[in-house]
Amino acid sequence: MEGSPAERDVLLATKLQVPRSRPGLVPRRRLADRLEEGLNRGLVLVAAPAGYGKSVLLSEWVRGMTEPVAWLSLDGGDNDPVAVLASRAGRS
């Protein structure tokens, strides 16, 4: 990850924070129910092409949870595990 330490901190923060809610959101109850079912399985994987609302669905779902949640957003630039771990540790 290139850039100044401050730029890296901002980028890292966006990858670790749940995205904000958007006005006019249409609740997707059936999909939220499926996510709830996944809690008993230990891992939830949501896969769909870009722009299909994965982040919106997940961010709204976790806002209603009482359990602690970890959020990590990954993109194509995060395809190298060593680089990802180094940037998370503040070394790049």
N, C-alpha and C positions, 0 to 999 in steps of 0.2 A: 504494500500500500504506500503510495507516494504522497508527498505533501508535508506541510509543517505538522508538528505535534498537535496544534490546535485543530487543524483541518482533519487529522486522523481521529481526534476525539469526537468531533461532530459526526463524522461518518460512522464511527463505531456506535455512537449513541443512537443513530437512526436504525441501526441493525438490531439493537437490543431493546428498543422501546416499542410497545404496542402502538400501531398507528391510531391516530385520532378518528373519532366518529365523524361521519359526514351527515349534513342535514338531508332529510328526504329519504333516508335509508328504508328500503323495503325489507322487512324481516323475512328470513328464509327458515321458517320453523322446521320444515322437514329435514333440511340439512343440519340444522342445529341439533335436532333430535338424534341424528346419526352420529354426530360428534359426541354427544352424551353417551351413546352406546359404546363408543370407542374408549371411554375412560376406563372401563373394566378390562380392557385388553392391554393397557400399559403404554400404547403408542398409537398416535393418530397421524396418518399420512393423508394429506390432501394434495392431489395432483390434477392440474388442468392447465390449458394454455394461458399465456399472459392475457390479462384483461378480463378474465372470467369471474373475478370477485373473490378469489381465495383469501387474500389479506383482509378484505372487508368482512367476510363471513367469520373468519377466525378471530379477528379483533373484537367483533361484537359478541361472539361466543365467550371469550375469556373475560370480558367485562362483567358478565353475569355470574362468574364462578366465585366460589368462596375459597377454593383451594389455591395455593400459590402456583404461579404460572411462569415459565421461562419462555422468552421470545427471542428468536434468532432468525433474521431475514438473510437469505443467501441469494446471490446472483451469479452470473457467469464468471465474474472476476474472482469469485470465491471457490473456484474449481480446484485449486491447489491446496491440499490440506496443510502443508507446511506453511505456506504464506498466510492462510487463515489463522492458524494458531499463533504465528509470530505477530500478526497484527493485533490479535486479541491480547497478547501479552505486552503490547506496546513496543515491540521490536520489529522493524521491517527494513 
